[in-house]
Amino acid sequence: MSEPGHAASSPAVGAGRADGEAVHYDFCTLFDKNYLFRGLALHESLGRHVADFTLWILCMDDTSFEILNRMELPNVRLLSLAEFEDEELLAAKKTRTAYEYYWTCTPSLPLYLLEHEPGLESITYLDADLFFFSDPAPAFAELGDGSIAIIEHRYAPAWEHLLETSGIYCVQLMIFRNDERARTALRWWRDRCNEWCYHRVEDGKMGDQKYLDDWPERFAGVVVLQHKGAGLAPWNLARYTVRETDGEIRVDDQPLIFYHFHSLAIVNGGKDFQLAYTDYSIGRGIAKLLYSPYIRVVKKAISRVQRSAPGYAFGISDDARGGYLKRLLARLRTQVGNALKSVPPLRRAGSRAKRLIGR
């Protein structure tokens, strides 16, 4: 952890108030029409466990904006792409896939809010597929005098090889205090993502995430959260004992704050759910304890959206695992093509190789 530096006298974000007033939290997330159901589940989970909050949602398409605008959700502020995008983002957008562009926008969103909403004490970025199981106050208390909070992937041994591709830290939840140290880091991250943010490993980079690998050394005021209940995910489940005790889900000896439902796909018209990434191993106990409550809330969100928009099926797949394999093959074709383009005599062979992979 970097030295606190000039922000040492700053109050801890979300650290309660002497007069008993509820702490206000500002969260932000971004998603498109395909993640609308998950975004609604995230919002409901915050409503269950946070007394006073605002969730700022950057809608990555008109469809998600229009539906959310009609829903008039409590504690939600919407941002459209039209008001958010600037010339640099629009230039980057031309060279990115949809999901690469969403990653590109990630650092710009909290920075935009800190610059346009100066009254914010802090802003906390959340991935849309998170779901809260308890009050996040313990995570915010860990920030202490710091300016930025990040979370390690904490890979179980079977997944430690992902350090090279997915990085040390997971973007999933990041707290940024409204001070110069946090804004400096966000500006640097935004600039890097605008320059390069692709779904491939290249020169130590991968998407928006591996840029975080050296943040504790690069920037002052970075705190790596240690709470076991903040950052539980399929890739680290095997490290912990997760059980329900006296009505509270605990990760070893600490309450579960949130779970990251990575790779959980909605299939069969919204009736069923499956892991698109088949290597994840989720036992029956975890499925009942964590996945069943989440799935009930997502199904509720599906019903709510479809009542106002009959036939809405964005984000619902017929076969998530088949879709995952198709995306994997598409990435492989691209990587083969890019590699072989740098060797002129092999370009014709490279075209042949891509055709074979596509079969």
TAPE-V475610 format. One record per backbone hydrogen bond with DSSP energy under -0.5 kcal/mol. CO is the residue of the C=O (numbers start at 1). NH is the residue of the N-H. If there is no record, write none. Layout:
co:CO nh:NH
co:CO nh:NH
This chain:
co:3 nh:221
co:4 nh:7
co:5 nh:8
co:7 nh:10
co:12 nh:15
co:17 nh:20
co:23 nh:52
co:25 nh:27
co:25 nh:54
co:26 nh:124
co:27 nh:56
co:28 nh:126
co:29 nh:58
co:31 nh:60
co:32 nh:35
co:33 nh:36
co:35 nh:39
co:36 nh:40
co:37 nh:41
co:38 nh:42
co:39 nh:43
co:40 nh:44
co:41 nh:45
co:42 nh:46
co:43 nh:47
co:44 nh:48
co:45 nh:49
co:46 nh:50
co:49 nh:51
co:52 nh:25
co:54 nh:27
co:54 nh:56
co:55 nh:57
co:55 nh:77
co:56 nh:29
co:56 nh:58
co:57 nh:59
co:57 nh:79
co:58 nh:31
co:58 nh:60
co:59 nh:81
co:61 nh:65
co:62 nh:66
co:63 nh:67
co:64 nh:68
co:65 nh:69
co:66 nh:70
co:67 nh:71
co:68 nh:72
co:68 nh:73
co:73 nh:76
co:75 nh:55
co:77 nh:57
co:79 nh:59
co:80 nh:84
co:81 nh:85
co:86 nh:90
co:87 nh:91
co:88 nh:92
co:89 nh:93
co:90 nh:94
co:91 nh:94
co:92 nh:95
co:93 nh:96
co:97 nh:101
co:98 nh:102
co:99 nh:103
co:100 nh:104
co:101 nh:105
co:102 nh:106
co:103 nh:106
co:103 nh:107
co:105 nh:109
co:106 nh:109
co:106 nh:110
co:107 nh:111
co:108 nh:112
co:109 nh:113
co:110 nh:114
co:111 nh:115
co:112 nh:116
co:113 nh:117
co:117 nh:120
co:121 nh:178
co:123 nh:125
co:123 nh:176
co:124 nh:28
co:125 nh:174
co:127 nh:130
co:129 nh:261
co:131 nh:259
co:135 nh:138
co:136 nh:139
co:136 nh:140
co:137 nh:141
co:138 nh:142
co:139 nh:143
co:140 nh:143
co:140 nh:144
co:141 nh:144
co:143 nh:146
co:147 nh:177
co:148 nh:223
co:149 nh:175
co:150 nh:225
co:151 nh:170
co:156 nh:159
co:157 nh:160
co:159 nh:162
co:160 nh:163
co:161 nh:164
co:162 nh:165
co:162 nh:166
co:162 nh:167
co:163 nh:167
co:168 nh:153
co:170 nh:151
co:170 nh:173
co:172 nh:127
co:174 nh:125
co:175 nh:149
co:176 nh:123
co:177 nh:179
co:179 nh:183
co:180 nh:184
co:181 nh:185
co:182 nh:186
co:183 nh:187
co:184 nh:188
co:185 nh:189
co:186 nh:190
co:187 nh:191
co:188 nh:192
co:189 nh:193
co:190 nh:194
co:191 nh:195
co:192 nh:196
co:198 nh:200
co:198 nh:207
co:200 nh:202
co:200 nh:207
co:202 nh:205
co:205 nh:202
co:206 nh:209
co:206 nh:210
co:209 nh:212
co:210 nh:213
co:212 nh:215
co:214 nh:217
co:214 nh:218
co:215 nh:219
co:219 nh:222
co:221 nh:147
co:221 nh:148
co:222 nh:2
co:223 nh:150
co:223 nh:225
co:227 nh:230
co:229 nh:231
co:229 nh:257
co:229 nh:258
co:232 nh:260
co:233 nh:236
co:233 nh:237
co:235 nh:156
co:236 nh:239
co:237 nh:240
co:240 nh:242
co:241 nh:243
co:241 nh:252
co:243 nh:245
co:243 nh:250
co:245 nh:248
co:248 nh:245
co:249 nh:256
co:250 nh:243
co:250 nh:252
co:251 nh:253
co:251 nh:254
co:254 nh:251
co:257 nh:133
co:257 nh:134
co:258 nh:231
co:258 nh:232
co:259 nh:131
co:259 nh:261
co:260 nh:234
co:260 nh:262
co:261 nh:264
co:263 nh:265
co:263 nh:276
co:265 nh:267
co:265 nh:274
co:266 nh:317
co:267 nh:270
co:267 nh:271
co:267 nh:272
co:268 nh:271
co:272 nh:267
co:274 nh:265
co:274 nh:276
co:276 nh:278
co:277 nh:280
co:280 nh:282
co:281 nh:283
co:283 nh:287
co:284 nh:288
co:285 nh:289
co:286 nh:290
co:286 nh:291
co:287 nh:292
co:290 nh:294
co:291 nh:295
co:292 nh:296
co:293 nh:297
co:294 nh:298
co:295 nh:299
co:296 nh:300
co:297 nh:301
co:298 nh:302
co:299 nh:303
co:300 nh:304
co:301 nh:305
co:302 nh:306
co:303 nh:307
co:304 nh:308
co:305 nh:308
co:305 nh:309
co:309 nh:312
co:313 nh:316
co:315 nh:266
co:315 nh:317
co:317 nh:268
co:319 nh:323
co:320 nh:324
co:321 nh:325
co:322 nh:326
co:323 nh:327
co:324 nh:328
co:325 nh:329
co:326 nh:330
co:327 nh:331
co:328 nh:332
co:329 nh:333
co:330 nh:334
co:331 nh:335
co:332 nh:336
co:333 nh:337
co:334 nh:338
co:335 nh:339
co:336 nh:340
co:337 nh:341
co:338 nh:342
co:339 nh:342
co:340 nh:343
co:342 nh:344
co:343 nh:346
co:344 nh:347
co:346 nh:350
co:347 nh:351
co:348 nh:352
co:349 nh:353
co:350 nh:354
co:351 nh:355
co:352 nh:356
co:353 nh:357
co:354 nh:358
co:356 nh:359
